[in-house]
Amino acid sequence: MTERTIPEVQCDFSLKPFNSFGMDVKASAFTEITSEKQIPGLLRLINTFEKPSLILGGGSNLLFTRDFDGLVVHMATKGIEIVDEDDDFAYVRAMAGENWDDFVKYCISRNYGGLENLSLIPGNVGSAPIQNIGAYGAEIKDSFYMLDAVSVKTGEFREFYAADCQFGYRQSVFKGELRGQYIILSVTFKLSKRPVFNTTYGSVGDFLKERNMPVNLQNISFAISEIRRSKLPDPIELGNAGSFFKNPVVSKKQFRNLLGFYPDMPSYPSGEQVKVPAGWLIEKCGWKGFRDGDAGVHARQALVLVNYGNATGTQILNLAHRIMESVKQRFEIDIEPEVNII
């Protein structure tokens, strides 16, 4: 084995640049994977390490509440390739460490449709299926074809197709029964060469119409990116993890009862149930723009909790619990974090 296939380990390593909340926490050990050739060495390291391990992508969906007493593995593998195509579809594979929005732009530049509504979502490709990321009426599962992963314990390489992943709302098998058991190496998407445009969610259609912009992949991506920038803070400027809470799903009966008290309550169909925007609930409870020290709720989007500079993860989490309790008391609706809390 050559030296470059052995992951370098750094001790007492600051994770501040590796989490979008900007929490100044440390890992007792840290390594970065830039090539699949390092995977065998990584697995030996993980399985002989006497402390827990954490696989880290873009760090955009994490809240650290303390130092991590274990090994943090940052997946930084790069590469995008078209692995197959026909008259209707292109199958595009991206390595786990590719930036998600850069990958979306790559696909749009080739006029491959399916990911445009997921523009400007922070994070990396390898983390996207774990969370089944979604926005503006689209989710990963809609364009997902398969992923390559390796078992942490056995070193066995395995292909996961859509049914294997058990996708749900911000959910997958990798957050459930297989949590922590596999490392995702690459993801392949089935993208349309004859895309069907989706501009009905939110204000995307209005944005394009007001500016007299034709409906195409590039303009949908531009519109969504601009709308997101207008609502969501840039983590480089203000620490945050995007939407902190999941949108709750309630029964139709409960929703009808709520409409009697709140006739302006927005909603979206979710199978036999109804999805209610968590941001609306939180704003109605008076939290929008709230600040307690350096922990706060963003002034333009109540769904986003922010670190104004020196908040600790515990302070952010305590604020989240206060918000959850107030929503429960007022609406009898449970909201829960979308962010992974460590």
C-alpha positions in Angstrom: 0.0 0.0 0.0 1.4 3.4 -1.0 1.4 6.2 1.5 -1.3 8.2 -0.2 -3.9 5.4 0.4 -3.5 5.7 4.2 -5.7 8.5 5.7 -3.8 11.1 7.7 -5.2 11.6 11.1 -5.1 14.9 13.0 -5.8 15.1 16.7 -7.7 17.8 18.7 -9.0 19.2 15.4 -11.3 22.3 15.2 -14.6 21.6 13.3 -15.6 25.2 13.1 -14.9 25.4 9.3 -16.8 22.1 8.8 -20.2 23.0 10.2 -22.4 25.8 8.8 -23.6 26.9 12.3 -19.9 27.8 12.9 -19.8 26.0 16.2 -16.2 26.1 17.6 -16.0 22.5 18.7 -13.2 20.0 18.3 -12.9 16.4 17.2 -10.5 14.2 19.2 -9.4 12.8 15.7 -10.1 14.0 12.2 -9.3 12.6 8.7 -10.2 13.7 5.2 -10.9 11.2 2.3 -10.1 12.5 -1.2 -9.9 9.2 -3.0 -11.7 5.9 -3.0 -8.3 4.3 -2.8 -8.3 5.5 0.8 -11.4 3.6 1.8 -9.8 0.3 2.8 -7.4 2.2 5.1 -10.3 4.3 6.4 -12.3 1.2 7.3 -9.3 -0.4 9.2 -8.9 2.9 11.0 -12.6 3.1 12.0 -12.8 -0.5 13.1 -9.7 -0.3 15.3 -10.5 3.1 16.7 -11.8 2.7 20.2 -14.2 5.7 20.0 -17.2 6.5 17.8 -16.9 7.8 14.3 -18.9 10.4 12.4 -19.0 10.7 8.6 -19.2 14.4 7.7 -20.1 15.9 4.3 -20.7 19.6 3.9 -21.7 20.0 7.6 -24.8 22.0 6.6 -27.3 19.9 8.4 -25.6 19.5 11.8 -25.7 21.1 15.2 -22.8 20.3 17.4 -23.7 20.8 21.1 -20.3 19.7 22.4 -16.9 18.5 21.3 -16.9 15.2 19.4 -15.0 12.6 21.3 -14.2 10.3 18.4 -13.1 10.2 14.8 -14.6 12.6 12.3 -14.3 11.6 8.6 -14.7 14.3 6.1 -15.7 13.0 2.7 -14.0 15.2 0.1 -14.0 12.9 -3.0 -14.6 14.7 -6.3 -15.8 13.7 -9.8 -18.8 13.8 -12.0 -19.5 11.6 -15.0 -22.3 10.5 -17.4 -22.4 6.8 -16.9 -25.2 6.1 -19.4 -27.7 7.8 -21.6 -30.5 7.2 -24.1 -32.8 9.5 -26.1 -34.8 10.4 -23.0 -32.5 10.2 -20.0 -29.0 10.8 -18.8 -27.6 8.9 -15.8 -25.2 11.2 -14.0 -22.9 10.0 -11.3 -21.3 12.3 -8.7 -18.8 11.5 -6.0 -19.9 12.1 -2.4 -17.7 15.1 -1.8 -19.0 17.1 -4.7 -20.8 20.3 -3.7 -24.5 19.8 -4.2 -25.2 23.2 -5.9 -22.2 22.8 -8.2 -23.5 19.4 -9.2 -27.0 20.9 -9.9 -25.4 23.6 -12.1 -23.4 20.9 -14.0 -26.6 19.1 -14.8 -28.5 22.2 -15.8 -25.7 23.4 -18.1 -26.3 20.2 -20.1 -30.0 20.7 -20.1 -30.7 17.6 -17.9 -33.8 18.2 -15.9 -34.9 17.0 -12.5 -32.7 18.8 -10.0 -33.3 22.4 -10.9 -35.9 22.9 -8.0 -33.2 21.8 -5.6 -30.8 24.7 -6.5 -28.7 26.4 -3.9 -29.4 23.8 -1.2 -26.2 23.7 0.9 -24.2 20.5 1.5 -22.6 17.8 -0.5 -23.9 15.1 -2.9 -23.2 12.2 -0.5 -25.4 13.6 2.2 -28.3 14.4 -0.1 -30.0 10.9 -0.1 -29.6 10.5 3.6 -31.9 13.4 4.2 -33.9 13.0 1.0 -33.4 16.8 0.6 -36.2 18.6 -0.9 -37.5 22.1 -1.9 -40.0 23.8 -4.1 -42.1 20.7 -4.8 -39.1 18.3 -5.5 -37.2 15.8 -3.6 -34.1 13.7 -4.2 -36.2 10.6 -4.6 -37.8 12.0 -7.7 -34.6 11.9 -9.7 -32.6 9.3 -7.7 -31.4 6.2 -9.6 -28.9 4.5 -7.2 -25.9 5.0 -4.9 -22.7 3.2 -4.2 -21.9 2.6 -0.5 -19.5 0.5 1.6 -20.3 -1.3 4.8 -18.3 0.1 7.7 -18.1 -3.2 9.5 -17.5 -5.7 6.6 -16.0 -3.5 3.9 -18.6 -4.9 1.5 -19.5 -2.6 -1.4 -23.3 -2.4 -2.1 -25.5 -0.7 -4.6 -28.7 0.9 -3.2 -31.6 1.6 -5.5 -34.6 3.8 -4.7 -36.7 1.0 -3.1 -33.7 0.1 -0.9 -33.3 3.6 0.4 -36.9 3.8 1.9 -37.2 7.4 1.1 -39.7 9.5 3.1 -40.1 13.1 4.1 -36.6 14.2 5.0 -36.0 10.5 5.8 -34.2 7.4 4.4 -33.0 4.1 5.6 -29.6 5.8 6.3 -31.3 7.8 9.1 -33.2 4.7 10.3 -32.2 1.1 10.5 -28.9 1.5 8.6 -27.8 4.7 10.4 -24.0 4.8 10.7 -23.6 1.4 9.0 -22.6 2.6 5.5 -20.5 5.2 3.9 -22.0 6.7 0.8 -19.3 6.9 -2.0 -21.3 8.2 -5.0 -24.8 8.9 -6.1 -26.3 8.4 -9.6 -29.3 10.4 -10.8 -31.7 9.6 -13.7 -32.2 13.0 -15.4 -34.6 13.9 -18.2 -33.5 15.2 -21.5 -37.1 16.3 -22.0 -37.8 17.9 -18.7 -41.2 18.7 -17.3 -41.0 22.1 -15.5 -42.4 22.5 -12.0 -43.1 26.2 -11.2 -46.2 25.8 -9.1 -44.6 25.7 -5.7 -44.1 28.9 -3.8 -43.6 32.0 -5.8 -41.4 30.5 -8.6 -44.0 31.0 -11.3 -44.8 34.5 -10.2 -41.1 35.4 -10.2 -40.6 34.3 -13.8 -43.9 35.9 -15.0 -43.1 39.3 -13.3 -39.7 39.4 -15.1 -41.1 38.0 -18.4 -38.5 35.2 -18.2 -39.3 32.1 -20.3 -39.7 28.8 -18.3 -36.6 26.7 -18.7 -34.2 24.9 -16.5 -31.8 27.8 -16.2 -34.4 30.4 -15.3 -36.2 28.1 -12.8 -32.8 27.5 -11.1 -32.1 31.3 -11.1 -35.6 32.1 -9.7 -35.3 29.6 -6.9 -31.7 30.7 -6.0 -32.8 34.3 -5.9 -35.9 33.5 -3.7 -33.7 31.4 -1.4 -31.2 34.2 -1.1 -33.9 36.7 -0.2 -35.2 34.5 2.6 -32.3 32.5 3.9 -29.0 33.9 5.4 -25.7 32.9 3.9 -23.9 30.6 6.4 -20.6 32.3 5.6 -22.1 35.6 7.0 -24.4 34.2 9.6 -24.2 30.7 11.1 -27.2 28.5 10.3 -28.2 25.1 9.0 -31.0 26.3 6.7 -34.5 25.0 7.8 -34.1 23.8 11.3 -37.5 22.2 11.6 -39.4 19.7 9.5 -42.9 20.8 8.2 -45.4 18.8 10.3 -48.0 16.6 8.8 -51.4 16.5 10.4 -54.7 14.6 9.7 -57.3 16.3 7.5 -59.7 16.4 10.4 -57.2 18.2 12.6 -56.4 20.6 9.8 -60.1 21.4 9.3 -60.4 22.1 13.0 -57.4 24.4 12.9 -58.9 26.3 9.9 -61.8 27.2 12.1 -59.4 29.2 14.3 -56.8 30.1 11.7 -58.5 30.5 8.2 -55.3 31.8 6.7 -53.2 28.7 7.6 -51.3 27.6 4.5 -51.1 23.9 3.6 -49.9 21.4 1.1 -51.4 17.9 0.4 -49.3 15.0 1.7 -51.0 11.8 0.7 -54.0 11.3 2.9 -52.8 14.0 5.3 -51.9 17.7 5.2 -48.5 19.3 5.5 -48.4 22.7 7.3 -45.4 25.0 7.0 -43.5 25.0 10.3 -42.2 28.5 9.6 -45.8 29.8 9.6 -46.6 28.2 12.9 -43.4 29.5 14.5 -44.0 33.0 13.2 -47.6 33.0 14.5 -46.1 32.2 17.9 -44.1 35.4 17.8 -40.6 33.9 17.3 -39.6 35.5 14.0 -36.6 37.8 14.6 -36.3 36.7 18.3 -32.8 36.9 19.7 -31.4 35.6 23.1 -27.8 36.5 23.2 -26.2 35.1 20.1 -28.9 32.5 19.5 -31.8 33.7 17.4 -34.5 33.2 14.9 -33.9 34.7 11.5 -35.7 38.0 10.9 -36.9 37.0 7.4 -37.5 33.3 7.9 -38.8 31.9 11.1 -37.8 28.3 10.1 -34.1 29.2 10.4 -32.2 29.4 13.7 -29.1 31.4 13.6 -25.8 31.9 15.4 -25.0 35.6 15.6 -21.4 34.8 16.5 -20.7 33.1 19.7 -23.8 31.0 20.5 -23.1 27.5 21.7 -24.9 24.5 20.3 -26.7 24.0 23.6 -28.0 27.6 23.4 -29.4 27.0 19.9 -30.9 23.7 21.0 -32.5 25.2 24.1 -34.1 27.9 21.8 -35.4 25.1 19.5 -37.0 23.4 22.5 -38.7 26.6 23.6 -40.1 27.1 20.0 -41.3 23.5 19.8 -43.1 23.8 23.1 -44.8 27.0 22.2 -46.1 25.6 18.9 -47.4 22.5 20.7 -49.2 24.7 23.3 -50.9 27.0 20.7 -51.7 24.6 17.8 -51.5 21.1 19.4 -48.9 20.3 16.6 -45.6 18.6 17.3 -42.7 20.0 15.2 -39.3 18.3 15.2 -35.8 19.3 14.1 -34.7 18.5 10.6 -31.1 19.2 11.7 -29.0 16.3 13.1 -28.0 17.1 16.7 -24.8 15.8 18.1 
